[in-house]
Amino acid sequence: MQPVHYTSHGTQLQPWRGCFALADIQADYDRYAPSYDELDGGAASAALGFPELRQQLLQQASGDVLEVAVGTGLNLPLYDWQRLTSLTGLDLSEGMLIEAAARAALAEMARVLRPGGRLLLLEHSRSDNALLGAYQGATRSLVAPLSKGCDWGQDVPSMLLQLPAMRISSQQRHLAGTLVGLVATKLE
C-alpha cells in the first residue's frame, strides 16, 4: 500500500509514481547541452526579460561565489567580475559543464582586454554545415574526454557575441567549418 500524504489544509496529495535515475537525468542534460541556450537564453527568454533580471541579481554577487546548476554558463557574462574573488560552477551534467567552461574562458579573455583591444582566436567550433554540425553536437561529449577537453561542437562565434561589449570584426572558417579564426574587439 502506498503512503498517502496530506497538506496542512487537508488536501490529499497523490503519491509520485515517476522515478528517474540520476544517470538518466545526467544523460538527458548532456543531450540538451548543445541546444540548451536556444531555450533558456533565446528570444523567448529575452522577450520575458530574463537576461535583465539575471543581471540585476548577479550584479550583487561578490567575493567567493558558488553557482549551483551553472548549466551552460549563461549567467557567466552577467557577473561583475571586478567584485568576484572566485567563481565555482557546479552542474550534474558534464555536457553542460563543457559549455560553461568554454564560455568562462572567453569571458575571462574579454574581461582582461582593454577597450579597443583585440582578441585573436583560432578554435574548434560547430560547423556551419548543418549535417556536420549535427554530427558534432551528437558526438561532442564522447570526443571531449579523448581530446584533452576540446569541444568541437561549441558555437564559438555565438558565445563570443553574448559577451558584453565584444564585436566580431573578422571570421574565417576552415576544415569544413569545424575550425574558426576570429578577430573580436572590445568596445568599451
C-alpha positions as CSV (number, residue, x, y, z in Angstrom):
1,M,0.0,0.0,0.0
2,Q,1.3,3.4,-1.0
3,P,1.5,6.1,1.8
4,V,-0.9,9.0,1.4
5,H,0.3,12.5,2.4
6,Y,-1.9,15.5,3.3
7,T,-1.2,19.2,3.3
8,S,-1.9,21.3,6.3
9,H,-5.3,22.2,4.6
10,G,-6.3,18.5,4.5
11,T,-5.9,18.2,0.7
12,Q,-4.8,14.7,-0.3
13,L,-1.5,14.5,-2.3
14,Q,-1.2,11.8,-4.8
15,P,1.9,9.5,-4.5
16,W,4.5,10.3,-7.0
17,R,4.8,7.4,-9.4
18,G,7.6,8.6,-11.6
19,C,11.1,7.8,-10.5
20,F,14.1,9.0,-12.5
21,A,17.6,7.6,-12.1
22,L,20.3,10.2,-11.6
23,A,22.1,8.7,-14.6
24,D,19.1,9.3,-16.8
25,I,18.8,12.9,-15.8
26,Q,22.5,13.4,-16.5
27,A,22.2,11.8,-19.9
28,D,19.2,14.0,-20.7
29,Y,21.0,17.2,-19.9
30,D,24.1,16.0,-21.7
31,R,22.0,15.6,-24.7
32,Y,20.3,19.0,-24.3
33,A,23.5,20.9,-23.7
34,P,24.3,21.8,-27.3
35,S,20.9,23.5,-27.9
36,Y,20.1,24.5,-24.3
37,D,20.9,28.1,-24.8
38,E,18.3,28.4,-27.5
39,L,15.6,27.5,-24.9
40,D,16.9,29.1,-21.8
41,G,18.7,32.1,-23.3
42,G,17.0,32.6,-26.6
43,A,14.4,35.0,-28.0
44,A,11.6,33.9,-25.6
45,S,13.8,34.4,-22.6
46,A,14.8,37.9,-23.9
47,A,11.2,38.8,-24.5
48,L,10.3,37.9,-21.0
49,G,13.2,40.0,-19.6
50,F,15.1,37.1,-18.1
51,P,18.6,38.4,-19.0
52,E,17.9,41.8,-17.3
53,L,16.5,40.0,-14.2
54,R,19.5,37.7,-14.0
55,Q,21.9,40.6,-14.4
56,Q,20.2,42.7,-11.7
57,L,20.5,39.7,-9.3
58,L,24.1,38.7,-10.2
59,Q,25.5,42.2,-10.0
60,Q,25.0,41.8,-6.3
61,A,27.4,38.8,-6.1
62,S,30.8,39.4,-4.6
63,G,33.7,37.5,-3.1
64,D,33.8,33.8,-3.5
65,V,30.7,32.7,-5.4
66,L,29.3,29.2,-5.9
67,E,26.8,28.8,-8.7
68,V,24.8,25.6,-8.4
69,A,23.3,24.2,-11.6
70,V,25.5,26.5,-13.7
71,G,24.3,24.8,-16.8
72,T,25.9,26.1,-20.0
73,G,27.1,29.2,-18.1
74,L,24.5,31.6,-19.4
75,N,25.0,33.7,-16.2
76,L,28.7,34.0,-16.5
77,P,28.9,37.1,-18.7
78,L,26.4,38.8,-16.3
79,Y,28.6,38.8,-13.2
80,D,30.5,41.9,-12.2
81,W,33.9,40.2,-12.4
82,Q,35.6,43.1,-10.6
83,R,33.7,42.2,-7.5
84,L,34.5,38.5,-7.5
85,T,37.4,36.7,-5.8
86,S,36.5,33.4,-7.4
87,L,33.5,31.7,-9.1
88,T,32.9,28.0,-8.9
89,G,30.2,26.4,-11.1
90,L,28.6,23.1,-10.3
91,D,26.3,21.0,-12.5
92,L,25.1,17.5,-12.7
93,S,25.7,17.3,-16.5
94,E,29.2,17.0,-18.0
95,G,27.8,18.3,-21.3
96,M,26.6,21.5,-19.6
97,L,29.9,22.0,-17.8
98,I,31.7,21.6,-21.2
99,E,29.6,24.5,-22.5
100,A,30.1,26.6,-19.3
101,A,33.9,26.1,-19.3
102,A,34.2,27.4,-22.9
103,R,32.1,30.4,-22.1
104,A,34.1,31.1,-18.9
105,A,37.4,31.1,-20.8
106,L,36.0,33.5,-23.4
107,A,34.5,35.7,-20.6
108,E,37.9,35.9,-18.9
109,M,39.7,36.9,-22.1
110,A,37.1,39.6,-22.8
111,R,37.3,40.9,-19.3
112,V,41.1,41.4,-19.3
113,L,41.1,43.2,-22.7
114,R,41.5,46.9,-22.7
115,P,38.8,49.0,-24.6
116,G,39.8,48.8,-28.2
117,G,41.8,45.6,-27.5
118,R,41.6,42.8,-30.0
119,L,41.0,39.1,-29.2
120,L,42.6,36.8,-31.8
121,L,41.3,33.3,-31.6
122,L,41.6,30.0,-33.6
123,E,39.3,27.5,-32.1
124,H,37.3,24.3,-32.8
125,S,33.7,25.3,-33.4
126,R,30.4,23.7,-34.5
127,S,30.4,23.6,-38.3
128,D,28.1,25.9,-40.3
129,N,27.3,22.9,-42.4
130,A,24.1,21.6,-40.9
131,L,24.8,17.9,-41.2
132,L,28.3,18.1,-39.9
133,G,27.2,20.5,-37.1
134,A,24.6,18.0,-36.0
135,Y,27.1,15.2,-36.0
136,Q,29.5,17.3,-33.9
137,G,26.7,18.1,-31.5
138,A,25.7,14.4,-31.1
139,T,29.3,13.3,-30.5
140,R,30.8,16.2,-28.5
141,S,30.5,14.5,-25.1
142,L,32.3,11.4,-26.5
143,V,35.0,13.4,-28.2
144,A,35.9,15.8,-25.4
145,P,37.4,13.2,-23.0
146,L,39.5,11.8,-25.8
147,S,40.8,15.2,-26.9
148,K,42.0,16.8,-23.7
149,G,38.7,18.5,-23.3
150,C,38.5,20.0,-26.7
151,D,34.9,20.7,-27.5
152,W,34.4,20.6,-31.3
153,G,30.6,21.1,-31.0
154,Q,30.7,24.6,-29.4
155,D,29.4,27.6,-31.3
156,V,32.3,29.9,-30.6
157,P,31.1,33.0,-32.6
158,S,27.7,32.9,-30.9
159,M,29.3,32.5,-27.4
160,L,31.6,35.5,-28.1
161,L,28.7,37.7,-29.3
162,Q,26.9,37.0,-26.0
163,L,29.7,38.7,-24.1
164,P,29.1,42.4,-23.3
165,A,31.0,44.9,-25.3
166,M,32.5,42.5,-27.8
167,R,32.2,42.8,-31.6
168,I,33.5,40.3,-34.1
169,S,35.3,42.2,-36.9
170,S,36.6,39.1,-38.8
171,Q,35.6,35.5,-39.0
172,Q,37.1,32.8,-41.2
173,R,36.0,29.1,-41.3
174,H,38.4,26.2,-42.1
175,L,38.3,22.4,-42.3
176,A,34.6,22.2,-43.4
177,G,33.7,24.9,-40.9
178,T,34.9,23.0,-37.9
179,L,37.7,25.5,-37.1
180,V,37.1,29.2,-36.8
181,G,39.5,32.1,-36.9
182,L,38.1,35.2,-35.1
183,V,39.2,38.7,-34.5
184,A,37.0,40.5,-32.0
185,T,37.3,43.9,-30.5
186,K,36.3,45.1,-27.0
187,L,34.1,48.2,-27.5
188,E,34.0,49.8,-24.0
